[in-house]
Structures are given as C-alpha cells and as structure tokens.
Amino acid sequence: MASSSLPPFEASECRRLAGELDLPQFRARDPYQFLVTPDARRAKARASNDPEAEERILYETAMVDVRAISRALQSAILVPVMKKPGNPFAERISVGRAPNCDLVFRYSHVSKLHAHFLLEATGMTLVDQRSSNGTFVNGRQLEPSVPHLVRPGDGIRFGSLALDLCDSDEAYARSRLALF
C-alpha cells in the first residue's frame, strides 16, 4: 500500500508511543507531518464536491467517525511525509505509484509520479505533476505545476485516495484520545 523511508505507523503503534512518551519526546522522535486516513464525515463531504459541506464539517469538533474508519481498515496508517534516503532533490518529496517515489501509494488511480511536496521557507507546498486523476486540497483541484501551500488539517486527495495532513502534535493528541 504505502511506503516511505520510515515505515508507515499502524495506529496501534502510534497509540503505544503516545502512551509511553510525553509530547516533547514524541515530537522529537517524529518531527515531520503525516498523511492519515480522514475523518469519515470530511471524506464524505470531499467526495460530494460540496465546498459548503466541507466547510461545515471542518469546524465540528467531534471526531468519533475516525474509530469506525480504523475498524473498517483494521488499523489506520500514518505515513510520515519525508524523503527516502538516497533520493535526489532534498527539498522535494515525491508522491506516486512508482517504487522510486519518496511516498509510494500502490493504487491504480495514483499516477507513477503524481505530485510532490516542496519544503520551502514559507512552509510546505504541494504540486501536481500533471497526474491523470488530479491532486486536490480541501476539495479544490490543483493546477498542474503550480505550488499550493498546505497546512496540518488540510484534506489532500491523490486521484480518489483521500488523506488528511497532520503534524506530530495532532498525531500525538489523536493517539492519546484513541481517535485512530
């Protein structure tokens, strides 16, 4: 399914670490951002292509549906957004189906080189690489080759693969509350 230089975390492993470490230790161990399975209500709104539904859901605080997703998938997966050792272009994290990408998602609707994250002084941006099925941030399709600033909490779709971007603080909080 997904691979990176650090194997994806199973939700149970993230919960175990959050139980053993305090937030500064967890943050020091995992200082990067993660792609995680989204809250079911947000995923449904995203799929409906109704920006108002997405907006309404973004401000709800209950996240109970994440547990249902975890049960349905056996366990949620957290994929660290980071470079594979030895891959060129240190500022660019490639996403795609090809095994030489930094983040590999083996799904037919993800292109071989689908998109890439750019690490910039202003933050992290996402760039669609003229993928067949598009790259979306919060329900809006990105123009190919145009960087788009992304932040923790953003919903990201590679084709129909919907994920949320979260930082280590959110991963820690969700794990402590057993929300995935």
C-alpha positions as CSV (number, residue, x, y, z in Angstrom):
1,M,0.0,0.0,0.0
2,A,2.2,2.9,1.2
3,S,5.9,3.0,1.9
4,S,8.4,5.6,2.8
5,S,12.0,5.7,4.3
6,L,10.4,5.2,7.7
7,P,7.7,2.5,7.5
8,P,4.1,3.8,7.9
9,F,2.9,3.6,11.5
10,E,0.0,1.4,12.4
11,A,-2.4,3.4,14.6
12,S,-1.8,0.9,17.4
13,E,2.0,1.7,17.3
14,C,1.3,5.4,17.4
15,R,-1.1,4.9,20.4
16,R,1.6,2.9,22.1
17,L,4.2,5.6,21.6
18,A,1.8,8.4,22.7
19,G,1.2,6.4,25.9
20,E,4.9,5.9,26.6
21,L,6.2,9.4,25.6
22,D,5.2,12.9,26.5
23,L,4.6,15.4,23.7
24,P,8.1,16.9,23.5
25,Q,9.6,13.3,23.3
26,F,7.0,12.3,20.7
27,R,7.6,15.5,18.7
28,A,11.4,14.9,18.9
29,R,11.0,11.3,17.7
30,D,8.6,12.2,14.9
31,P,9.1,15.9,13.9
32,Y,7.5,15.7,10.5
33,Q,4.0,15.8,9.2
34,F,1.9,12.7,8.4
35,L,-0.7,11.7,5.9
36,V,-3.6,9.9,7.7
37,T,-7.0,8.4,6.8
38,P,-9.5,11.2,7.1
39,D,-12.5,11.6,9.4
40,A,-15.4,9.8,7.6
41,R,-17.6,13.0,7.6
42,R,-14.9,15.1,5.9
43,A,-14.2,12.3,3.4
44,K,-17.9,12.2,2.5
45,A,-18.1,15.9,2.1
46,R,-15.0,15.9,0.0
47,A,-16.4,13.2,-2.2
48,S,-19.7,15.1,-2.7
49,N,-17.7,18.0,-4.1
50,D,-19.8,20.3,-1.9
51,P,-17.5,23.0,-0.5
52,E,-20.1,24.2,1.9
53,A,-20.5,20.7,3.4
54,E,-16.7,20.5,3.7
55,E,-16.7,23.9,5.4
56,R,-19.4,23.0,7.9
57,I,-17.5,19.8,8.8
58,L,-14.2,21.5,9.3
59,Y,-15.5,23.3,12.3
60,E,-17.1,20.3,14.1
61,T,-15.0,19.1,17.0
62,A,-16.3,15.5,17.4
63,M,-14.1,13.0,15.6
64,V,-15.9,9.8,16.6
65,D,-16.1,8.5,13.0
66,V,-12.3,8.1,12.9
67,R,-12.7,5.0,15.1
68,A,-15.1,3.5,12.6
69,I,-12.6,4.0,9.8
70,S,-9.9,2.4,11.8
71,R,-12.1,-0.7,12.5
72,A,-13.0,-0.9,8.8
73,L,-9.4,-0.7,7.7
74,Q,-8.2,-2.9,10.6
75,S,-5.9,0.0,11.6
76,A,-5.3,3.5,10.4
77,I,-2.0,4.1,8.7
78,L,0.1,7.2,9.4
79,V,2.6,7.9,6.6
80,P,5.5,10.3,7.5
81,V,6.0,13.0,4.8
82,M,9.7,12.6,4.4
83,K,12.5,11.8,1.9
84,K,13.7,8.3,1.2
85,P,17.4,8.1,1.9
86,G,19.5,8.5,-1.2
87,N,16.7,10.0,-3.3
88,P,17.8,13.2,-5.1
89,F,16.4,16.7,-4.6
90,A,16.4,17.1,-0.8
91,E,13.7,19.9,-0.9
92,R,11.2,17.8,-2.9
93,I,9.2,14.8,-1.6
94,S,7.8,12.8,-4.5
95,V,4.4,11.1,-4.2
96,G,3.3,8.4,-6.7
97,R,2.8,4.7,-7.6
98,A,6.4,4.2,-8.8
99,P,8.8,2.5,-6.3
100,N,11.4,5.2,-6.6
101,C,9.0,7.9,-5.2
102,D,9.5,9.0,-1.6
103,L,5.9,8.2,-0.7
104,V,4.6,5.2,-2.6
105,F,0.8,4.6,-2.8
106,R,0.2,1.5,-5.0
107,Y,-3.3,2.4,-6.2
108,S,-4.4,2.4,-9.8
109,H,-5.8,5.9,-9.6
110,V,-2.4,7.3,-8.3
111,S,-0.1,8.2,-11.2
112,K,3.5,6.9,-11.3
113,L,4.7,10.4,-10.3
114,H,1.5,12.0,-9.1
115,A,2.7,15.0,-7.1
116,H,5.4,16.3,-4.9
117,F,5.7,18.3,-1.7
118,L,8.2,21.2,-1.7
119,L,9.8,22.2,1.6
120,E,10.1,26.0,1.4
121,A,10.9,28.8,3.9
122,T,7.2,29.8,3.9
123,G,6.1,26.2,4.7
124,M,5.2,23.1,2.7
125,T,3.6,23.3,-0.7
126,L,2.0,20.6,-2.9
127,V,2.5,20.5,-6.6
128,D,0.5,18.3,-9.0
129,Q,2.8,16.7,-11.7
130,R,0.2,16.5,-14.4
131,S,-1.4,13.4,-12.9
132,S,-4.1,11.5,-14.7
133,N,-6.7,11.8,-11.9
134,G,-5.7,15.1,-10.3
135,T,-4.4,16.3,-7.0
136,F,-6.9,18.1,-4.6
137,V,-6.5,20.2,-1.5
138,N,-9.7,20.7,0.6
139,G,-11.8,19.7,-2.4
140,R,-10.2,22.0,-4.9
141,Q,-8.2,20.6,-7.8
142,L,-4.6,21.9,-8.1
143,E,-3.4,23.3,-11.4
144,P,-0.5,21.2,-12.7
145,S,2.9,22.5,-11.8
146,V,1.6,25.3,-9.6
147,P,2.7,25.1,-5.9
148,H,-0.2,25.3,-3.4
149,L,0.6,25.9,0.3
150,V,-0.6,23.1,2.6
151,R,-1.1,23.1,6.4
152,P,-1.9,20.5,9.0
153,G,-5.7,19.8,8.9
154,D,-5.9,20.1,5.1
155,G,-7.6,17.3,3.2
156,I,-5.5,16.0,0.4
157,R,-6.6,13.7,-2.5
158,F,-4.3,12.0,-4.9
159,G,-6.9,10.8,-7.5
160,S,-9.6,9.3,-5.3
161,L,-7.1,8.4,-2.4
162,A,-8.3,10.8,0.4
163,L,-5.9,11.6,3.2
164,D,-5.5,14.3,5.8
165,L,-2.3,16.2,6.6
166,C,-1.5,16.3,10.3
167,D,1.6,17.3,12.3
168,S,3.2,15.4,15.1
169,D,1.2,17.3,17.8
170,E,-2.1,16.3,16.2
171,A,-0.9,12.7,15.7
172,Y,0.0,12.6,19.4
173,A,-3.3,14.1,20.5
174,R,-5.4,11.8,18.3
175,S,-3.4,8.8,19.6
176,R,-3.8,9.8,23.3
177,L,-7.6,10.1,22.7
178,A,-7.6,6.8,20.7
179,L,-9.1,8.6,17.7
180,F,-7.2,6.3,15.4
